């Protein structure tokens, strides 16, 4: 593998060396590699857990409508967990998902959806929470009105 040592990306004197004088990885590069390997393993594990949820019939196609000011955009291709299907699983199927860790992922997903739909930011946007910031600009520092809804 070759790289251009004269590239401007390598000009910063305050950066960290990735390779030592012999061309071997430094401790900084080794730590970065460890983090990337861990992320890859986590991604593979997550994909396996999602496959289990899918095989159990718990994922359904959804479209999200994003509203920004006067403009509405429909985004497709999302798969969300069907809480009713989860509630209807038999004990054996639930135990299998629990033992693999997929059930924890399912509940984390449902909690995340609840936060998006009913959490502080959503309540602030709808003006339903007097304790919430007056508008989302206070939260995000933007002038754009922004909301989304899950279409059934």
KOLVOFI-536066 format. One line per 2 residues: their letters; for each residue x, y, z of C-alpha. Coordinates in Angstrom, 2 decimals. Example, Ala and Ser with C-alpha at 12.3 -4.5 7.8 and 13.67 -1.06 7.14 Angstrom:
AS) 12.30,-4.50,7.80 | 13.67,-1.06,7.14;
REM end
This chain:
XX) 0.00,0.00,0.00 | 1.34,3.44,-0.90;
XX) 0.46,6.91,0.24 | 1.55,10.38,-0.68;
XX) 3.59,11.63,2.28 | 3.65,15.11,0.70;
XX) -0.16,15.36,0.72 | -1.43,18.39,2.63;
XX) -3.33,16.09,5.00 | -0.01,15.13,6.56;
XX) 1.27,18.69,7.08 | -0.16,19.34,10.55;
XX) 2.70,19.43,13.07 | 0.34,18.85,16.01;
XX) -1.06,15.58,14.67 | -0.27,12.05,15.81;
XX) 2.00,9.77,13.84 | 0.26,6.65,12.57;
XX) 3.45,4.89,11.53 | 6.84,4.89,13.21;
XX) 10.20,5.40,11.46 | 10.24,1.72,10.42;
XX) 6.76,1.97,8.89 | 5.12,0.01,11.69;
XX) 1.80,1.06,13.31 | 2.15,3.36,16.32;
XX) 0.08,2.92,19.49 | -2.32,5.58,18.20;
XX) -2.99,3.60,15.03 | -3.31,0.36,16.99;
XX) -5.96,1.94,19.25 | -7.87,3.25,16.22;
XX) -7.72,-0.21,14.66 | -9.06,-1.77,17.88;
XX) -11.98,0.66,17.94 | -12.80,-0.01,14.28;
XX) -12.63,-3.78,14.79 | -14.96,-3.49,17.80;
XX) -17.40,-1.37,15.79 | -17.37,-3.92,12.98;
XX) -18.09,-6.75,15.41 | -20.91,-4.75,17.00;
XX) -22.39,-4.06,13.57 | -22.29,-7.76,12.66;
XX) -23.92,-8.69,15.99 | -26.62,-6.06,15.50;
XX) -27.34,-7.31,11.98 | -27.73,-10.83,13.36;
XX) -30.13,-9.64,16.05 | -32.15,-7.66,13.49;
XX) -32.32,-10.79,11.31 | -33.77,-12.68,14.28;
XX) -36.43,-9.99,14.78 | -37.23,-10.12,11.08;
XX) -37.48,-13.93,11.06 | -39.87,-13.69,14.03;
XX) -42.13,-11.47,11.91 | -41.62,-8.41,14.09;
XX) -40.43,-5.88,11.52 | -42.87,-3.97,9.34;
XX) -42.29,-1.52,6.48 | -43.04,2.08,7.31;
XX) -42.87,5.43,5.59 | -41.87,8.54,7.49;
XX) -43.22,11.95,6.58 | -40.76,14.71,7.40;
XX) -42.23,18.20,7.60 | -39.86,21.12,7.32;
XX) -41.68,24.43,7.17 | -44.20,24.18,4.33;
XX) -42.50,21.19,2.71 | -43.37,17.55,3.38;
XX) -41.07,14.75,2.34 | -42.00,11.08,2.45;
XX) -39.14,8.70,3.18 | -39.63,5.01,2.57;
XX) -37.70,1.85,3.23 | -37.83,1.97,7.01;
XX) -38.60,-1.13,9.01 | -39.94,-0.64,12.50;
XX) -40.76,-3.10,15.22 | -44.42,-4.10,15.39;
XX) -45.26,-3.88,19.10 | -48.52,-5.81,18.60;
XX) -46.67,-8.68,16.92 | -44.13,-8.66,19.76;
XX) -46.91,-8.84,22.33 | -48.42,-11.78,20.44;
XX) -45.30,-13.96,20.46 | -45.47,-17.24,22.31;
XX) -43.25,-17.97,25.32 | -40.75,-20.05,23.35;
XX) -40.22,-17.37,20.71 | -39.83,-14.70,23.41;
XX) -37.33,-16.84,25.30 | -35.28,-17.37,22.15;
XX) -35.16,-13.64,21.49 | -34.36,-12.93,25.14;
XX) -31.52,-15.43,25.24 | -29.90,-14.09,22.06;
XX) -30.18,-10.43,23.07 | -32.62,-9.59,20.28;
XX) -35.41,-8.87,22.76 | -33.31,-6.17,24.44;
XX) -32.71,-4.63,21.00 | -36.46,-4.74,20.33;
XX) -37.25,-2.89,23.56 | -34.50,-0.34,22.91;
XX) -36.01,0.30,19.48 | -39.50,0.75,20.94;
XX) -38.16,3.14,23.58 | -36.36,5.13,20.90;
XX) -39.55,5.42,18.85 | -41.47,6.53,21.93;
XX) -38.90,9.22,22.62 | -39.15,10.47,19.03;
XX) -42.93,10.59,19.14 | -43.63,11.56,22.75;
XX) -40.34,12.71,24.24 | -39.18,16.17,25.24;
XX) -38.38,17.33,21.72 | -41.67,16.09,20.27;
XX) -43.67,17.67,23.12 | -41.76,20.92,22.71;
XX) -42.51,20.97,19.01 | -46.22,20.45,19.65;
XX) -46.23,22.91,22.58 | -47.64,20.18,24.84;
XX) -45.03,20.42,27.61 | -44.77,23.69,29.56;
XX) -41.36,22.59,30.92 | -39.99,21.99,27.43;
XX) -38.08,24.67,25.52 | -40.39,27.16,23.82;
XX) -39.26,26.05,20.38 | -36.84,23.60,18.82;
XX) -34.50,26.42,17.84 | -33.53,26.53,21.51;
XX) -32.67,22.85,21.37 | -31.02,22.62,17.93;
XX) -30.09,26.21,17.16 | -31.82,26.26,13.77;
XX) -34.39,28.47,12.12 | -36.07,25.59,10.29;
XX) -39.36,24.10,11.50 | -38.91,20.35,11.46;
XX) -41.15,17.43,12.39 | -41.83,13.90,11.30;
XX) -44.60,11.33,11.59 | -44.72,7.61,11.00;
XX) -47.33,6.71,8.43 | -49.34,3.60,9.05;
REM end
